Amino acid sequence: MAADQPPVSLVVAEDDSGTRLDRYLAAALPDLSRSYVQHLIGDGHVRVNDALVKSSYQVQAGDSVTILLPVPKPSDIVAEDIPLAIVYEDDDVVVVNKAAGMVVHPAPGHARGTLVNALLHHYPRMQIGDDLRPGIVHRLDRDTSGLLVVAKHDRAKAHLQVQQQARQMLKVYNALIDGHFKEGQGVIDAPIDRHPQDRLRMAIVQGGRPARTHYRTCEVLGPYSLVDAKLETGRTHQIRVHFSHKHHPVIGDPLYGSRRSATALGLRRQFLHAQRLGFTKLDGSWLELTAALPSDLQAVLDELRARYATTNAPFDPGTPWWDQQPSSS
């Protein structure tokens, strides 16, 4: 292994105890596919408590897992001069405000025009490969807009991955949902995994990956609600699946909701936007960024506010727990 490829070290949390090693790593390091993780384990690049184990090993709380990533193969992905909305940049990371409609990774049917294609043009020294995809730490769905952080080099990537695995990154989304939650704010705690019949969808599955979403209602707008959603975990489609599970799907969601309301509102995609992102930089300082709603979502919100302003009493959602200051006592 090259000297500039530092090992990634993880400590298994209590709620991951009993999970297969390959499944645990694929979830903890979302830029690595499960098949690639299995190759790493089989080739001896993964150790648990300093011992070689099989992919089927069931991790236990407190296990120390070390991954030695080999040098990525040269990328055959085409660099494309695609504009990027860069909201922050330093020597280690870049944070982009991803537009709706942009896919993050190249995939069948989306080989060009992705965020990775754009990053290769703007930052040609980033080593982004088909399997390793260094730099990409977390994902946003194609039709979800908002903030996404990308590491410029391996040390920054490992630093961000450890924070994500330890649930220390702040990720808050704006969503317009159908209906209203009874409580001003609360937590949805329901395990998520691949839908047993439809492999394109995720679902609430007994024995699935632990998933927790904190929500806070910001405005009641007639039959809709504008909510903030904070991810405690980062499962695929988590907010969309959790809100649909509670019978309050995201407006415009083609997989877990209905487009009927979206069409009436002139909305052509799901109303979901990654509005706030916070993490610790390599120098130890905390960085927190915000991104305003894009024009298509803001137009819908303005229309709803004008339509229902006189029919709803003022709503005070209270301060969400993630913004509350600690007691001085």
Summary of the structure (lengths in Angstrom):
residues: 329
radius of gyration: 20.4
end to end distance: 50.8
largest distance: 65.6
contacts: 1014
relative contact order: 0.12
helix: 21%
strand: 27%
